Amino acid sequence: MHHLQLKVKLFADGADKTSMMKLYQDPLIQGFTTNPTLMRKAGITDYEAFSRDILKSIPDRPISFEVFADEFDEMRHQAQRIASWGSNVYVKIPITNTRGASSLDLVRRLAHEGVQLNVTALMTQEQVRGAADALRSGPSSYISVFAGRIADTGRDPVPVMAEAVAIVHEFSNIELIWASPREVLNVFQADRIGCHVITATPDILAKLSLAGKDLSEFSLETVKMFHEDAANAGFSLPVSVPAFQ
């Protein structure tokens, strides 16, 4: 993994402290992202206690924590509170609330107040344009486009992300995040189009060590894996007909 020459920054996506601390030791991991779904999967029940504990251990790389209110006033209070936990904190604001009402007025206001934001769950170029415009007068911020979910719908995310790179390029304070990648290939796609950041789960990050691997060798390892697993499972098909005569 350490021989990779990537311009795109790798952020680790997750909420498991053990895994986060292990990745923090890796100089290739330049930041962290979390979300309420990942936190729930990790069994976290006290949002603030978990977040502050992580920030004690990771005080010097950008880390994103998401608001979870649905009313914009409450989102604003949560955002200010979350931002106060550390200077490396970026507050995730979803592009709309659950009723589909745009969050951009809130984003504009928080950016104006100096809150570092990560506008999240975007999937269209129109959303990227709106978010970039709302963030333009603020501090360093991110826009997270969920390329993996775009791909899940059968659409190629690369042209969408390339267009998003072009939009964000005009704003010196904003970086684009390729979010929800599905495979290692996405890291190289993000790198090729000049995307600033890709945020990946530990399972995808672990596979980066395969980059550029010899395919004949990989094929042989795969054959050996099947053979070994069959042997370990104790599979047998007793021969009931004579072997080749």
C-alpha positions as CSV (number, residue, x, y, z in Angstrom):
1,M,0.0,0.0,0.0
2,H,2.9,2.4,0.7
3,H,4.3,2.4,-2.9
4,L,1.0,3.9,-4.2
5,Q,1.6,7.2,-5.9
6,L,-1.8,8.8,-5.5
7,K,-2.8,12.4,-5.6
8,V,-6.2,11.7,-4.2
9,K,-6.2,11.8,-0.4
10,L,-7.5,8.7,1.4
11,F,-10.0,9.2,4.3
12,A,-11.1,6.2,6.3
13,D,-14.9,5.8,6.7
14,G,-16.1,4.1,9.9
15,A,-16.9,4.4,13.5
16,D,-15.1,1.5,15.1
17,K,-12.5,2.9,17.4
18,T,-10.0,0.0,17.2
19,S,-10.0,0.1,13.4
20,M,-9.8,3.9,13.4
21,M,-6.8,3.9,15.7
22,K,-5.0,1.3,13.6
23,L,-5.6,3.4,10.4
24,Y,-4.4,6.5,12.3
25,Q,-1.0,4.9,12.4
26,D,-0.9,4.7,8.6
27,P,0.5,7.9,7.1
28,L,-1.5,7.2,3.9
29,I,-4.8,7.9,5.8
30,Q,-5.1,11.7,5.9
31,G,-8.6,12.0,7.5
32,F,-11.6,10.3,8.8
33,T,-15.4,10.3,8.2
34,T,-18.2,8.9,10.2
35,N,-22.0,8.9,10.0
36,P,-24.9,7.9,12.2
37,T,-25.4,4.6,10.3
38,L,-21.8,3.5,10.9
39,M,-22.0,4.6,14.5
40,R,-25.1,2.5,15.1
41,K,-23.4,-0.5,13.4
42,A,-20.5,0.0,15.8
43,G,-22.9,-0.1,18.7
44,I,-22.4,3.5,19.8
45,T,-25.1,4.9,22.0
46,D,-23.5,8.1,23.4
47,Y,-22.8,10.2,20.4
48,E,-20.9,13.0,22.1
49,A,-18.8,10.7,24.4
50,F,-17.7,8.6,21.4
51,S,-16.9,11.6,19.3
52,R,-14.9,13.4,22.0
53,D,-13.0,10.2,22.8
54,I,-12.0,9.8,19.2
55,L,-10.9,13.4,19.0
56,K,-8.6,12.9,22.0
57,S,-6.9,10.2,20.0
58,I,-7.1,11.9,16.6
59,P,-6.5,15.6,17.2
60,D,-4.6,16.5,14.0
61,R,-6.5,15.0,11.0
62,P,-9.8,16.2,9.6
63,I,-12.7,14.2,11.0
64,S,-16.4,14.5,10.0
65,F,-19.3,14.0,12.4
66,E,-22.9,14.4,11.2
67,V,-25.8,16.2,12.6
68,F,-28.9,14.0,13.1
69,A,-31.7,16.5,13.7
70,D,-34.3,17.0,11.0
71,E,-35.4,20.5,11.8
72,F,-33.0,23.2,10.6
73,D,-32.9,25.1,13.8
74,E,-32.0,22.1,15.8
75,M,-29.4,21.1,13.1
76,R,-27.8,24.5,13.5
77,H,-27.5,24.0,17.3
78,Q,-26.1,20.5,16.8
79,A,-23.6,21.8,14.2
80,Q,-22.3,24.5,16.5
81,R,-22.0,22.1,19.4
82,I,-20.2,19.4,17.3
83,A,-17.9,22.1,15.8
84,S,-16.8,23.1,19.3
85,W,-15.4,19.7,20.0
86,G,-12.2,20.3,18.0
87,S,-10.4,22.4,15.4
88,N,-10.1,19.4,13.1
89,V,-13.9,18.8,13.2
90,Y,-16.0,19.1,10.0
91,V,-19.7,19.0,10.6
92,K,-21.7,16.9,8.1
93,I,-25.0,18.5,7.0
94,P,-27.2,16.4,4.6
95,I,-28.1,18.2,1.4
96,T,-31.8,18.1,2.4
97,N,-33.8,17.0,5.4
98,T,-36.0,13.9,5.4
99,R,-38.8,15.9,3.8
100,G,-36.6,16.9,0.9
101,A,-36.4,20.5,2.0
102,S,-33.0,22.0,0.9
103,S,-30.4,22.5,3.7
104,L,-28.5,25.2,1.7
105,D,-29.8,28.2,3.7
106,L,-28.5,26.6,6.8
107,V,-25.2,25.6,5.1
108,R,-24.7,29.2,3.9
109,R,-25.4,30.5,7.4
110,L,-23.1,28.1,9.2
111,A,-20.3,28.7,6.6
112,H,-20.7,32.4,7.2
113,E,-20.4,31.8,11.0
114,G,-17.1,30.0,10.3
115,V,-18.2,26.4,10.8
116,Q,-16.1,23.8,8.8
117,L,-18.7,21.8,6.9
118,N,-19.0,18.6,5.0
119,V,-22.2,18.8,2.9
120,T,-23.2,15.1,2.4
121,A,-25.5,12.7,0.5
122,L,-25.3,14.6,-2.8
123,M,-25.9,12.8,-6.0
124,T,-26.6,15.4,-8.7
125,Q,-24.6,18.2,-10.3
126,E,-27.3,20.6,-9.5
127,Q,-26.8,19.8,-5.8
128,V,-23.0,20.2,-6.2
129,R,-23.5,23.7,-7.7
130,G,-25.9,24.7,-4.9
131,A,-23.6,23.4,-2.1
132,A,-20.5,25.0,-3.6
133,D,-22.2,28.4,-3.9
134,A,-23.5,28.1,-0.2
135,L,-20.0,27.3,1.0
136,R,-18.1,29.9,-1.0
137,S,-17.7,32.5,1.8
138,G,-16.9,30.0,4.5
139,P,-13.8,28.2,5.8
140,S,-12.3,25.0,4.5
141,S,-15.1,22.6,3.7
142,Y,-16.0,19.4,1.8
143,I,-18.7,18.3,-0.5
144,S,-19.4,14.5,-0.4
145,V,-20.9,13.0,-3.6
146,F,-22.1,9.5,-3.1
147,A,-20.5,8.0,-6.3
148,G,-21.0,4.4,-5.1
149,R,-24.7,4.9,-4.7
150,I,-24.8,6.5,-8.2
151,A,-23.1,3.4,-9.5
152,D,-25.6,1.2,-7.6
153,T,-28.3,2.6,-9.9
154,G,-26.5,1.4,-13.1
155,R,-25.1,4.9,-13.9
156,D,-21.4,5.5,-14.5
157,P,-20.2,7.8,-11.6
158,V,-17.0,8.9,-13.4
159,P,-18.5,11.6,-15.7
160,V,-20.7,12.8,-12.8
161,M,-17.7,13.1,-10.5
162,A,-15.5,14.7,-13.2
163,E,-18.2,17.4,-13.7
164,A,-18.3,17.8,-9.9
165,V,-14.5,18.3,-9.8
166,A,-14.9,21.0,-12.4
167,I,-17.6,22.8,-10.4
168,V,-15.7,22.7,-7.1
169,H,-12.4,23.7,-8.8
170,E,-13.6,27.3,-8.9
171,F,-13.7,27.5,-5.1
172,S,-10.4,27.5,-3.3
173,N,-11.9,26.6,0.1
174,I,-13.8,23.5,-1.0
175,E,-12.6,19.9,-1.6
176,L,-14.7,17.2,-3.3
177,I,-15.1,13.8,-1.6
178,W,-15.8,10.7,-3.7
179,A,-18.0,9.0,-1.1
180,S,-19.4,5.4,-0.8
181,P,-16.8,3.7,-3.1
182,R,-17.6,0.1,-3.9
183,E,-14.2,-1.2,-5.0
184,V,-10.5,-0.4,-5.2
185,L,-10.9,0.7,-8.8
186,N,-12.8,3.7,-7.6
187,V,-9.7,5.0,-5.8
188,F,-7.8,5.1,-9.2
189,Q,-10.8,6.6,-10.9
190,A,-11.0,9.4,-8.3
191,D,-7.3,9.9,-8.7
192,R,-7.5,10.1,-12.4
193,I,-10.2,12.8,-12.6
194,G,-8.5,15.0,-9.9
195,C,-11.0,14.4,-7.1
196,H,-9.5,15.7,-3.9
197,V,-10.5,13.0,-1.5
198,I,-12.0,9.5,-1.5
199,T,-13.4,8.1,1.7
200,A,-13.3,4.3,2.0
201,T,-14.2,1.6,4.5
202,P,-11.4,-0.5,6.0
203,D,-12.3,-3.5,3.8
204,I,-11.6,-1.4,0.6
205,L,-8.5,0.2,2.2
206,A,-7.2,-3.3,3.0
207,K,-7.5,-4.3,-0.7
208,L,-5.2,-1.4,-1.8
209,S,-2.3,-3.7,-1.1
210,L,-3.4,-5.6,-4.3
211,A,-2.8,-2.6,-6.5
212,G,-0.8,-3.6,-9.6
213,K,-0.5,-7.2,-8.5
214,D,0.5,-9.7,-11.2
215,L,-2.7,-11.3,-12.4
216,S,-1.2,-14.8,-13.1
217,E,0.0,-14.9,-9.6
218,F,-3.4,-13.7,-8.3
219,S,-5.1,-16.4,-10.4
220,L,-2.9,-19.1,-8.9
221,E,-3.5,-17.8,-5.3
222,T,-7.3,-18.0,-6.1
223,V,-7.0,-21.6,-7.3
224,K,-5.1,-22.5,-4.1
225,M,-7.7,-20.8,-2.0
226,F,-10.5,-22.9,-3.5
227,H,-8.5,-26.1,-3.1
228,E,-7.6,-25.4,0.5
229,D,-11.1,-24.4,1.5
230,A,-12.5,-27.6,-0.1
231,A,-9.9,-29.7,1.9
232,N,-10.6,-27.8,5.1
233,A,-14.4,-28.4,4.7
234,G,-13.7,-32.1,4.3
235,F,-15.5,-32.3,0.9
236,S,-15.3,-35.6,-0.9
237,L,-17.1,-37.2,-3.9
238,P,-16.4,-40.9,-3.6
239,V,-15.6,-42.3,-7.0
240,S,-18.2,-44.9,-8.0
241,V,-17.2,-45.4,-11.6
242,P,-13.9,-46.6,-12.8
243,A,-11.4,-43.8,-13.3
244,F,-10.0,-43.2,-16.8
245,Q,-9.3,-46.6,-18.4
